[in-house]
Structure formats: C-alpha cells, structure tokens
Amino acid sequence: MPETSFGLVNRIIASVMNEHTTEIIRDYFEAHFSISCAIFSEAFPDADPITSFRWHKDYGPSCQTHIMVYLD
C-alpha cells in the first residue's frame, strides 16, 4: 500500500526530531515543548531571490523556534 502524505510527514518529523535534537531544544529553552505546526513548501532556484534561505531571526515570541529542513 502506498505511503500517505500524513505517513510521510510523520516519518520526516520523527527523523528530524530525534532524541539528540529534542534534547538540544529542551536544554536551550529549559522546558518541554511540542510541535504545533508543520509546513512544507517548494522553493525554486532564483538568481535574484527576495527571501533569505540563510540563518536569520524572524519576528515572534522568543519562546518559539522554527526549524527549517531542506529535503533536497
């Protein structure tokens, strides 16, 4: 039976959010955490990009973190 989109998302999150990764996040924030959202998007090569794919800090509460995982 083919894998569903939900199954693929669960497998990716489980791969990224392994024991080592969750320990780093938990130690940094000194608190337990949960994943509240997963967003997948496709980005195409652009000679003059208007968005940054480098490390940066967006606005938002200091108690939240965003993790970008490139699947290429």
N, C-alpha and C positions, 0 to 999 in steps of 0.2 A: 504494500500500500504506500503511495507517495506521501512524503512528509508535508504536513500542513504548514501554513505560514506561522501559525501560533507555535508549532513544534520547533520550527527553525529559530524563531525569536527566543524561545526558552533555551535552546541549545547554545545560541550565541551568548546570551546573558550568563548562563552557567559557566561558559568558557572564560569570559572576561572577569566575572565577579567570583573568582576562585578564592580559596582560603587566604592566600597571600594578599590579594588586592583588598579584600574586605578588612583584613587586619590593619593594613596601612590606613584606610579611610577611618576606621573605628578609632585607631590611635591618634590620628590627626585631630578629629573632632571631639575626642574623648567622650563618645556617645555611640549608642547603637543607631542604626539607620535602616531605611527601607528604600526600595526603588519605587518611585511613584509614577514614572513615565518612561517610555522608550520610543524614540522617534527614529525612523530610518529615512534617509534622503539620498538622492543620487546627485553627484556633482560632476560636471563635465569640464575638461581642460579649457582654460580661458587665458589667452595671452595677456589680458588686462583685467584681472579679477577685481570685483568690487567688494568682495568679502575676504576675510582672513582665515586661512586654514592653519595658521601658526598658533602657538600658545598665546593666549590672551585672557583677560578677565572681562566678562560681561557684567552688566548691572544685575542687581538682585540681592537677596539676603545673603549675608556672609555665612549663614548656617547651611547653605546648599552648595552642592558641587555638580558640575556637568562633566561627563566623561565622553569623549569622542573616540570612537573606534573605527578605523578605516578598514574596510573589508575588501581591499583590492589585492 
